[in-house]
């Protein structure tokens, strides 16, 4: 694996009486797209939220770009260069598309060249630029959520299930957008339940099962091994084309 920008070492997370993450360890390589996979309830979202400090790790160590962030506050983690797109998307539906993106650029106006690049990834946002974000479709809201996350350059992008509930045409658009982000050298940790999208986009795969890492390695290895898919995920990727 290339140089890791993020590492989790023996991370445990408790939420109330529940022991969700039970010694999770893996690394995210700089410039790669890592798929975080697993059955429903396996601990994928908890992993993202623990990285962001939204839920505090009860033990273990999280390191980002050589600095430990295990006990850091969420705003400090965000300022360090990590952006998070939750499954709920977190956009401001009463504000326009433009206002949503402007607010996401905390250090000043969005660079015009970067904005043009972002709108090239998500052309629908250009069409609805001055309309309330609440008027967008589910897929367009997801695009806006990702656009907000990358309004400023980030060193790591965490995205939770971006294709969930989307129509096939929107899934294809989302895949194309992530392919463009990969080509631009972005580092991404992506939770995804659409296994076709995972197989197309992933450089590496980390599979979580019952709060533990059950498998990690090249995405191509998981795609090629239907028995491994069945054992770890309960579904074969070749049935999700």
C-alpha positions as a LaTeX table, in Angstrom:
\begin{tabular}{lrrr}
\hline
Residue & $x$ (\AA) & $y$ (\AA) & $z$ (\AA) \\
\hline
Unk1 & 0.00 & 0.00 & 0.00 \\
Unk2 & 1.13 & 3.57 & $-0.70$ \\
Unk3 & 1.89 & 5.95 & 2.16 \\
Unk4 & $-1.03$ & 6.06 & 4.61 \\
Unk5 & $-2.51$ & 9.48 & 5.33 \\
Unk6 & $-4.95$ & 8.06 & 7.90 \\
Unk7 & $-4.49$ & 5.09 & 10.23 \\
Unk8 & $-6.76$ & 3.49 & 12.79 \\
Unk9 & $-5.06$ & 1.24 & 15.33 \\
Unk10 & $-7.15$ & $-0.92$ & 17.64 \\
Unk11 & $-10.03$ & 1.56 & 17.76 \\
Unk12 & $-12.94$ & 0.78 & 20.08 \\
Unk13 & $-16.11$ & 2.89 & 20.19 \\
Unk14 & $-18.93$ & 2.58 & 22.69 \\
Unk15 & $-22.29$ & 4.27 & 22.19 \\
Unk16 & $-24.10$ & 4.10 & 25.50 \\
Unk17 & $-24.06$ & 0.46 & 26.57 \\
Unk18 & $-23.23$ & $-0.77$ & 23.07 \\
Unk19 & $-19.69$ & $-1.77$ & 22.04 \\
Unk20 & $-19.85$ & $-0.91$ & 18.32 \\
Unk21 & $-16.24$ & $-0.87$ & 17.10 \\
Unk22 & $-14.13$ & $-3.63$ & 18.59 \\
Unk23 & $-10.48$ & $-3.05$ & 17.74 \\
Unk24 & $-10.71$ & $-1.65$ & 14.21 \\
Unk25 & $-7.35$ & $-1.23$ & 12.45 \\
Unk26 & $-6.70$ & $-0.15$ & 8.86 \\
Unk27 & $-4.98$ & 2.54 & 6.82 \\
Unk28 & $-6.06$ & 4.89 & 4.02 \\
Unk29 & $-3.43$ & 5.41 & 1.33 \\
Unk30 & $-2.79$ & 8.91 & 0.07 \\
Unk31 & $-4.33$ & 9.46 & $-3.37$ \\
Unk32 & $-6.46$ & 6.30 & $-3.33$ \\
Unk33 & $-10.16$ & 5.56 & $-3.01$ \\
Unk34 & $-10.80$ & 3.03 & $-0.25$ \\
Unk35 & $-14.18$ & 1.30 & $-0.02$ \\
Unk36 & $-15.51$ & 0.64 & 3.49 \\
Unk37 & $-17.91$ & $-2.27$ & 3.08 \\
Unk38 & $-20.00$ & $-4.51$ & 5.30 \\
Unk39 & $-23.48$ & $-5.65$ & 6.10 \\
Unk40 & $-26.04$ & $-3.27$ & 7.58 \\
Unk41 & $-25.17$ & $-2.49$ & 11.19 \\
Unk42 & $-21.58$ & $-3.69$ & 10.88 \\
Unk43 & $-20.10$ & $-0.40$ & 12.10 \\
Unk44 & $-19.27$ & 1.49 & 8.91 \\
Unk45 & $-21.00$ & 4.77 & 9.78 \\
Unk46 & $-19.66$ & 4.53 & 13.34 \\
Unk47 & $-16.17$ & 4.29 & 11.87 \\
Unk48 & $-16.63$ & 7.52 & 9.89 \\
Unk49 & $-18.16$ & 9.34 & 12.84 \\
Unk50 & $-15.36$ & 8.17 & 15.12 \\
Unk51 & $-12.73$ & 9.45 & 12.69 \\
Unk52 & $-14.50$ & 12.83 & 12.69 \\
Unk53 & $-14.73$ & 12.92 & 16.48 \\
Unk54 & $-18.54$ & 12.99 & 16.41 \\
Unk55 & $-18.36$ & 9.86 & 18.53 \\
Unk56 & $-15.30$ & 9.53 & 20.73 \\
Unk57 & $-13.13$ & 6.43 & 20.52 \\
Unk58 & $-13.03$ & 4.74 & 23.92 \\
Unk59 & $-9.58$ & 3.31 & 23.19 \\
Unk60 & $-7.13$ & 2.92 & 20.34 \\
Unk61 & $-5.39$ & 5.50 & 18.18 \\
Unk62 & $-6.36$ & 7.51 & 15.08 \\
Unk63 & $-3.57$ & 9.31 & 13.23 \\
Unk64 & $-4.03$ & 11.75 & 10.36 \\
Unk65 & $-1.02$ & 12.88 & 8.35 \\
Unk66 & 1.35 & 12.03 & 11.19 \\
Unk67 & $-0.67$ & 13.71 & 13.97 \\
Unk68 & $-2.86$ & 11.89 & 16.46 \\
Unk69 & $-6.49$ & 13.08 & 16.32 \\
Unk70 & $-8.10$ & 10.43 & 18.54 \\
Unk71 & $-9.28$ & 12.93 & 21.16 \\
Unk72 & $-9.51$ & 16.00 & 18.91 \\
Unk73 & $-12.71$ & 18.02 & 18.62 \\
Unk74 & $-14.67$ & 17.74 & 15.38 \\
Unk75 & $-14.00$ & 21.36 & 14.27 \\
Unk76 & $-10.26$ & 20.82 & 14.73 \\
Unk77 & $-10.41$ & 17.59 & 12.71 \\
Unk78 & $-12.28$ & 19.41 & 9.93 \\
Unk79 & $-9.72$ & 22.23 & 9.97 \\
Unk80 & $-6.92$ & 19.67 & 9.62 \\
Unk81 & $-8.24$ & 18.86 & 6.14 \\
Unk82 & $-10.86$ & 16.10 & 6.54 \\
Unk83 & $-14.32$ & 16.62 & 5.04 \\
Unk84 & $-17.31$ & 14.44 & 5.93 \\
Unk85 & $-20.48$ & 13.89 & 3.89 \\
Unk86 & $-22.96$ & 12.05 & 6.13 \\
Unk87 & $-25.75$ & 9.85 & 4.82 \\
Unk88 & $-28.18$ & 12.62 & 5.81 \\
Unk89 & $-26.20$ & 14.96 & 3.49 \\
Unk90 & $-26.46$ & 17.95 & 5.85 \\
Unk91 & $-27.34$ & 20.61 & 3.26 \\
Unk92 & $-29.34$ & 23.76 & 4.02 \\
Unk93 & $-32.59$ & 23.20 & 2.13 \\
Unk94 & $-33.84$ & 26.76 & 2.62 \\
Unk95 & $-30.73$ & 28.28 & 1.04 \\
Unk96 & $-29.87$ & 28.31 & $-2.65$ \\
Unk97 & $-27.31$ & 26.00 & $-4.19$ \\
Unk98 & $-24.95$ & 28.96 & $-4.46$ \\
Unk99 & $-25.41$ & 29.92 & $-0.81$ \\
Unk100 & $-24.78$ & 26.34 & 0.32 \\
Unk101 & $-21.45$ & 26.24 & $-1.49$ \\
Unk102 & $-20.42$ & 29.76 & $-0.43$ \\
Unk103 & $-21.05$ & 28.90 & 3.23 \\
Unk104 & $-18.92$ & 25.74 & 2.92 \\
Unk105 & $-15.83$ & 27.78 & 1.94 \\
Unk106 & $-14.92$ & 29.00 & 5.41 \\
Unk107 & $-11.56$ & 30.56 & 4.53 \\
Unk108 & $-12.96$ & 32.97 & 1.93 \\
Unk109 & $-14.59$ & 33.05 & $-1.51$ \\
Unk110 & $-14.48$ & 29.83 & $-3.52$ \\
Unk111 & $-11.67$ & 29.91 & $-6.05$ \\
Unk112 & $-13.38$ & 30.51 & $-9.45$ \\
Unk113 & $-11.34$ & 27.82 & $-11.20$ \\
Unk114 & $-12.17$ & 25.31 & $-8.47$ \\
Unk115 & $-15.85$ & 26.24 & $-8.58$ \\
Unk116 & $-15.90$ & 25.73 & $-12.35$ \\
Unk117 & $-14.28$ & 22.31 & $-11.84$ \\
Unk118 & $-16.85$ & 21.35 & $-9.19$ \\
Unk119 & $-19.77$ & 22.43 & $-11.39$ \\
Unk120 & $-18.22$ & 20.41 & $-14.19$ \\
Unk121 & $-18.43$ & 17.35 & $-11.93$ \\
Unk122 & $-22.07$ & 18.11 & $-11.09$ \\
Unk123 & $-23.67$ & 20.02 & $-14.01$ \\
Unk124 & $-27.13$ & 19.95 & $-12.42$ \\
Unk125 & $-25.90$ & 22.30 & $-9.72$ \\
Unk126 & $-25.10$ & 24.92 & $-12.34$ \\
Unk127 & $-28.66$ & 24.67 & $-13.70$ \\
Unk128 & $-30.21$ & 25.11 & $-10.25$ \\
Unk129 & $-27.60$ & 27.58 & $-8.98$ \\
Unk130 & $-30.04$ & 30.20 & $-7.69$ \\
Unk131 & $-32.84$ & 27.88 & $-6.61$ \\
Unk132 & $-33.44$ & 26.62 & $-3.05$ \\
Unk133 & $-31.58$ & 23.39 & $-2.37$ \\
Unk134 & $-34.81$ & 21.92 & $-1.05$ \\
Unk135 & $-36.10$ & 21.87 & $-4.65$ \\
Unk136 & $-33.40$ & 19.43 & $-5.76$ \\
Unk137 & $-33.97$ & 15.73 & $-6.27$ \\
Unk138 & $-32.37$ & 13.24 & $-3.88$ \\
Unk139 & $-29.47$ & 12.64 & $-6.23$ \\
Unk140 & $-28.93$ & 16.35 & $-6.82$ \\
Unk141 & $-28.92$ & 16.98 & $-3.05$ \\
Unk142 & $-26.24$ & 14.31 & $-2.73$ \\
Unk143 & $-24.21$ & 16.05 & $-5.42$ \\
Unk144 & $-24.57$ & 19.34 & $-3.55$ \\
Unk145 & $-23.44$ & 17.71 & $-0.31$ \\
Unk146 & $-20.27$ & 16.46 & $-1.99$ \\
Unk147 & $-19.73$ & 19.81 & $-3.74$ \\
Unk148 & $-19.93$ & 21.54 & $-0.35$ \\
Unk149 & $-17.35$ & 19.14 & 1.08 \\
Unk150 & $-14.84$ & 19.93 & $-1.68$ \\
Unk151 & $-15.56$ & 23.66 & $-1.99$ \\
Unk152 & $-12.11$ & 24.10 & $-0.49$ \\
Unk153 & $-9.22$ & 21.69 & $-1.11$ \\
Unk154 & $-9.33$ & 18.80 & 1.37 \\
Unk155 & $-6.74$ & 16.17 & 2.16 \\
Unk156 & $-9.28$ & 13.43 & 2.90 \\
Unk157 & $-12.93$ & 13.04 & 1.96 \\
Unk158 & $-15.23$ & 10.73 & 3.97 \\
Unk159 & $-18.53$ & 9.92 & 2.23 \\
Unk160 & $-21.33$ & 7.76 & 3.65 \\
Unk161 & $-23.44$ & 5.87 & 1.07 \\
Unk162 & $-23.64$ & 8.47 & $-1.72$ \\
Unk163 & $-25.69$ & 6.27 & $-4.08$ \\
Unk164 & $-28.26$ & 5.06 & $-1.53$ \\
Unk165 & $-31.79$ & 5.35 & $-2.92$ \\
Unk166 & $-30.70$ & 6.86 & $-6.22$ \\
Unk167 & $-32.05$ & 5.96 & $-9.65$ \\
Unk168 & $-29.63$ & 4.09 & $-11.95$ \\
Unk169 & $-28.97$ & 7.18 & $-14.10$ \\
Unk170 & $-28.00$ & 9.15 & $-10.99$ \\
Unk171 & $-25.79$ & 6.31 & $-9.78$ \\
Unk172 & $-23.94$ & 6.42 & $-13.11$ \\
Unk173 & $-23.47$ & 10.19 & $-12.71$ \\
Unk174 & $-22.17$ & 9.71 & $-9.17$ \\
Unk175 & $-19.72$ & 7.03 & $-10.31$ \\
Unk176 & $-18.43$ & 9.37 & $-13.03$ \\
Unk177 & $-18.00$ & 12.18 & $-10.48$ \\
Unk178 & $-15.97$ & 9.97 & $-8.14$ \\
Unk179 & $-13.87$ & 8.75 & $-11.06$ \\
Unk180 & $-13.06$ & 12.39 & $-11.82$ \\
Unk181 & $-12.21$ & 13.02 & $-8.15$ \\
Unk182 & $-9.87$ & 10.02 & $-8.24$ \\
Unk183 & $-8.24$ & 11.29 & $-11.42$ \\
Unk184 & $-7.64$ & 14.62 & $-9.65$ \\
Unk185 & $-5.70$ & 12.80 & $-6.93$ \\
Unk186 & $-8.26$ & 13.10 & $-4.14$ \\
Unk187 & $-8.00$ & 10.70 & $-1.17$ \\
Unk188 & $-11.40$ & 9.21 & $-0.38$ \\
Unk189 & $-12.90$ & 6.79 & 2.15 \\
Unk190 & $-16.28$ & 5.73 & 0.78 \\
Unk191 & $-19.01$ & 3.69 & 2.46 \\
Unk192 & $-21.08$ & 2.09 & $-0.27$ \\
Unk193 & $-23.77$ & $-0.59$ & $-0.49$ \\
Unk194 & $-23.95$ & $-0.61$ & $-4.29$ \\
Unk195 & $-21.41$ & $-3.29$ & $-5.10$ \\
Unk196 & $-21.16$ & $-2.45$ & $-8.76$ \\
Unk197 & $-20.15$ & 1.10 & $-7.82$ \\
Unk198 & $-17.70$ & $-0.29$ & $-5.28$ \\
Unk199 & $-16.10$ & $-2.61$ & $-7.82$ \\
Unk200 & $-15.72$ & 0.18 & $-10.39$ \\
Unk201 & $-14.36$ & 2.83 & $-8.04$ \\
Unk202 & $-12.38$ & 1.12 & $-5.31$ \\
Unk203 & $-8.61$ & 0.84 & $-5.19$ \\
Unk204 & $-8.72$ & $-0.97$ & $-1.87$ \\
Unk205 & $-11.47$ & $-2.54$ & 0.24 \\
Unk206 & $-11.90$ & $-2.74$ & 3.99 \\
Unk207 & $-14.74$ & $-5.00$ & 5.11 \\
Unk208 & $-16.16$ & $-4.59$ & 8.61 \\
Unk209 & $-18.21$ & $-7.33$ & 10.21 \\
Unk210 & $-19.75$ & $-6.96$ & 13.68 \\
Unk211 & $-17.44$ & $-4.10$ & 14.60 \\
Unk212 & $-14.22$ & $-5.77$ & 13.49 \\
Unk213 & $-12.17$ & $-5.68$ & 10.29 \\
Unk214 & $-12.88$ & $-9.01$ & 8.58 \\
Unk215 & $-10.88$ & $-8.34$ & 5.41 \\
Unk216 & $-8.71$ & $-5.71$ & 3.76 \\
Unk217 & $-6.81$ & $-5.71$ & 0.51 \\
Unk218 & $-7.04$ & $-4.65$ & $-3.15$ \\
Unk219 & $-10.60$ & $-4.12$ & $-4.37$ \\
Unk220 & $-9.79$ & $-6.27$ & $-7.40$ \\
Unk221 & $-9.11$ & $-9.22$ & $-5.09$ \\
Unk222 & $-12.58$ & $-8.98$ & $-3.54$ \\
Unk223 & $-14.25$ & $-8.49$ & $-6.94$ \\
Unk224 & $-12.57$ & $-11.61$ & $-8.29$ \\
Unk225 & $-13.51$ & $-13.86$ & $-5.34$ \\
Unk226 & $-17.25$ & $-14.54$ & $-5.23$ \\
Unk227 & $-16.84$ & $-16.95$ & $-2.32$ \\
Unk228 & $-15.19$ & $-14.19$ & $-0.29$ \\
Unk229 & $-17.98$ & $-11.79$ & $-1.23$ \\
Unk230 & $-20.59$ & $-14.29$ & $-0.07$ \\
Unk231 & $-18.81$ & $-15.01$ & 3.20 \\
Unk232 & $-18.11$ & $-11.38$ & 4.11 \\
Unk233 & $-21.07$ & $-9.55$ & 2.63 \\
Unk234 & $-23.75$ & $-12.15$ & 2.06 \\
Unk235 & $-24.09$ & $-11.03$ & $-1.55$ \\
Unk236 & $-22.10$ & $-11.60$ & $-4.70$ \\
Unk237 & $-20.92$ & $-8.50$ & $-6.52$ \\
Unk238 & $-21.58$ & $-10.07$ & $-9.90$ \\
Unk239 & $-25.31$ & $-10.01$ & $-9.07$ \\
Unk240 & $-25.23$ & $-6.21$ & $-8.64$ \\
Unk241 & $-24.26$ & $-5.00$ & $-12.10$ \\
\hline
\end{tabular}
